[in-house]
Amino acid sequence: MKDTFKQFGIAIAGSGSATPTATLDNDQLSQLVDTSDEWITTRTGIRMRHVATPEETLGQLAARAGRDAIAMANLSPEDIDLIVLATSTPDDLFGSAAKIQGEIGATRAVAFDLTAACSGFVFGMVTAAQFIRTGVYRNVLLIGADILSRWVDWDDRATCILFGDGAGAVVMRAREDRDRLLGFSLHSNGQKNHTLNLSQQAESRGLLTGLEVGRGQYRPITMNGREVYRFAVDKVPEVISKALYHAHLTTDAIDWLLLHQANQRIMDSVAERLEIPTEKVISNLAKYGNTSAASIPLALDEAVREGKIKAGDRIAVSGFGAGLTWGAAIFEWGI
């Protein structure tokens, strides 16, 4: 007799977020580069961003967000089986997830980093879901966190106005009677990698006569803003439509559209193409800027704690960015 494979459903049980205390508004930025509050706001929708001090770490922000998510899910850190950290800016190039596991006190959890830039949270959600669906783990803490202020060229007006720092987290739990992760779609196109990256550029060092190695270092963020904008407004509506198709839903069934918080004009354009009304679009971009993998869970947690998102609400999320990568997921909030 063959063993029967049991597939578990998924619930999004709790959320948390954390940002540095220090902020940098557009007027302050105008003292660094040739710009203005009006120029930045009309082109991006951003009014301020939170920036980490040299003493603050990604691990600290991620741990704070993770603890809050665990508490909202009515769990203890010892209940967590797996921690997935979506980040492009770890404190340690070898990975920061295990250290966060120690800071949280999730002594039973295995932990690893996942890098997919601004798509990281969506990619992380789909990755975590596979462990839950197959019964390997029951309680997963998914964290999206980035400190991009450390990798910005503060003399480059095109990029320094965009990015902020933060962390957001959700707890994903196994359910035997219902599945609240309704559909997803993920994509990558490495041929467009050059349009947005934070690339390694080794410094040559001679070891012996005729033998040189590279000393590792990274250049600041570079971006072709026009190309990234075109990519986003083209691919994001398409990938959300694919995720909705897999969920057997139409846009009318969606309560909230929550996109990676990159640019308000991108969000407005995507919503218009999908014929989703403005009042269903969640945006906190003005206060935080582009926080990369943190942007979706940070906005999600804020909307949940404000009472905007309620149990049973259907949410379409989409991340897009460096790689180039993009993806979407459809889920219902709550147990």
URRA-V977000 format. One record per residue. N is the residue number from 1. OMEGA is omega in degrees with one decimal (999 if undefined). NEAR is the number of other ideal C-beta (glycine too) atoms within 8 Angstrom. Layout:
# URRA-V977000
n->[N N]
omega->[OMEGA OMEGA]
near->[NEAR NEAR]
This chain:
# URRA-V977000
n->[1 2 3 4 5 6 7 8 9 10 11 12 13 14 15 16 17 18 19 20 21 22 23 24 25 26 27 28 29 30 31 32 33 34 35 36 37 38 39 40 41 42 43 44 45 46 47 48 49 50 51 52 53 54 55 56 57 58 59 60 61 62 63 64 65 66 67 68 69 70 71 72 73 74 75 76 77 78 79 80 81 82 83 84 85 86 87 88 89 90 91 92 93 94 95 96 97 98 99 100 101 102 103 104 105 106 107 108 109 110 111 112 113 114 115 116 117 118 119 120 121 122 123 124 125 126 127 128 129 130 131 132 133 134 135 136 137 138 139 140 141 142 143 144 145 146 147 148 149 150 151 152 153 154 155 156 157 158 159 160 161 162 163 164 165 166 167 168 169 170 171 172 173 174 175 176 177 178 179 180 181 182 183 184 185 186 187 188 189 190 191 192 193 194 195 196 197 198 199 200 201 202 203 204 205 206 207 208 209 210 211 212 213 214 215 216 217 218 219 220 221 222 223 224 225 226 227 228 229 230 231 232 233 234 235 236 237 238 239 240 241 242 243 244 245 246 247 248 249 250 251 252 253 254 255 256 257 258 259 260 261 262 263 264 265 266 267 268 269 270 271 272 273 274 275 276 277 278 279 280 281 282 283 284 285 286 287 288 289 290 291 292 293 294 295 296 297 298 299 300 301 302 303 304 305 306 307 308 309 310 311 312 313 314 315 316 317 318 319 320 321 322 323 324 325 326 327 328 329 330 331 332 333 334 335]
omega->[-178.4 174.1 177.0 179.2 -179.8 177.8 -178.0 172.1 -173.8 172.4 174.4 -162.1 -177.1 179.8 176.8 178.8 179.0 175.7 174.7 179.9 -175.8 178.3 178.5 -178.5 -174.5 178.3 177.0 178.4 -179.0 174.7 -178.7 -177.7 -178.8 -179.2 178.4 177.9 -179.4 -178.8 -177.9 -175.0 -177.4 -177.6 -174.6 -172.8 -177.6 176.5 179.1 176.2 176.6 -178.1 -177.8 172.8 178.4 -177.5 -178.2 -178.6 174.3 -179.7 179.1 179.2 -178.4 179.8 177.7 178.9 -179.1 179.0 -179.6 178.5 178.9 180.0 179.2 179.6 -179.1 176.2 170.6 178.3 -179.6 178.7 -175.2 -179.2 -173.7 172.5 174.1 178.8 175.1 -178.7 170.5 -174.2 -179.9 174.0 -177.0 -178.5 176.1 178.9 -178.7 -174.5 -177.6 178.1 176.9 175.5 178.4 -179.5 179.7 -175.2 178.6 -167.4 -178.9 -169.3 164.5 -174.3 175.0 176.9 174.1 -177.8 172.4 176.0 -174.5 173.7 -168.6 -177.5 179.7 176.5 178.9 178.4 179.8 177.3 179.7 -178.1 -178.2 177.5 -179.2 -177.1 -177.3 176.9 -179.2 178.6 -178.5 -176.3 -176.2 173.1 177.9 -179.1 168.9 -175.3 175.9 170.9 -176.6 179.8 179.6 -174.9 178.6 170.0 -173.9 172.2 -178.0 -176.5 -175.7 -176.1 -172.5 179.8 -167.3 -160.6 174.8 -174.7 177.7 178.5 174.2 -175.3 170.0 170.9 176.6 -174.7 176.4 173.1 -179.0 -172.0 -175.5 177.9 -178.3 169.6 -164.6 -179.2 178.3 175.3 -177.7 -178.2 175.7 174.6 -178.5 178.2 178.2 -176.5 -174.1 -176.2 178.3 179.8 174.4 -164.2 175.5 176.9 -173.3 172.9 -175.7 175.2 178.2 177.2 -179.9 176.8 179.8 -179.5 177.3 173.3 178.5 172.2 -172.9 172.4 -177.6 173.3 174.8 178.5 172.4 -175.9 169.4 -172.3 -178.9 179.7 179.1 178.0 179.7 177.9 -175.3 -176.3 177.0 -170.2 -174.8 176.1 -179.8 -176.3 174.9 177.3 177.8 178.4 176.6 177.9 179.2 178.7 -177.6 -178.9 170.9 -178.5 179.3 -177.6 -177.1 177.2 -175.7 170.8 -178.1 -178.5 168.1 -173.6 -176.8 -173.8 -176.9 179.4 175.8 -178.5 179.4 -179.3 179.2 179.8 179.8 -179.3 179.3 -177.9 175.1 -176.7 -176.1 -177.1 176.5 -177.6 178.7 -179.9 169.6 -177.4 -176.2 -175.0 -171.0 -174.6 -179.8 -179.5 174.6 -175.6 -179.7 -165.0 -179.0 -179.1 177.1 178.2 177.9 -178.6 179.5 -179.9 177.6 -176.7 174.8 -178.9 179.4 176.4 -177.9 -179.3 179.3 178.0 177.2 -174.2 171.3 178.3 177.0 174.0 -178.9 178.4 -170.1 -179.2 -12.6 178.1 173.7 -178.6 179.2 175.7 176.5 179.2 174.4 -179.2 171.4 179.3 999]
near->[2 3 4 4 4 5 7 13 13 15 12 14 13 14 16 17 15 12 13 11 5 8 8 10 9 14 8 8 13 11 5 8 11 4 10 8 10 6 8 14 12 5 7 11 11 15 10 13 13 15 11 14 7 4 4 9 9 15 11 10 18 17 11 11 18 15 11 15 16 17 10 12 11 6 12 5 12 8 9 16 10 13 18 15 17 16 18 11 11 11 7 7 4 4 10 14 13 9 10 16 12 7 9 14 7 12 7 7 12 6 12 10 10 12 8 14 13 15 17 17 17 17 15 17 16 12 10 13 12 8 11 16 10 8 8 5 9 7 14 15 18 16 19 19 17 15 12 15 11 7 9 12 8 7 6 10 8 7 13 14 12 10 14 15 16 17 18 21 18 16 18 15 13 12 12 5 4 6 8 13 13 12 13 14 10 11 9 8 8 7 4 9 10 5 11 13 9 10 7 7 7 8 7 8 8 7 6 5 4 3 7 7 7 8 8 6 8 9 8 10 12 10 9 9 7 6 9 12 11 8 13 14 11 8 10 15 11 8 15 14 9 10 16 14 8 11 9 6 11 5 10 4 6 14 7 14 15 13 15 12 15 14 13 11 10 13 16 10 9 16 13 7 8 11 5 9 6 6 4 10 14 11 10 10 16 11 6 15 12 15 17 16 19 16 19 17 18 18 14 16 17 10 12 12 7 6 6 8 12 8 6 7 11 13 15 15 15 17 19 17 15 11 12 14 17 17 16 16 14 17 13 10 12 11 6]
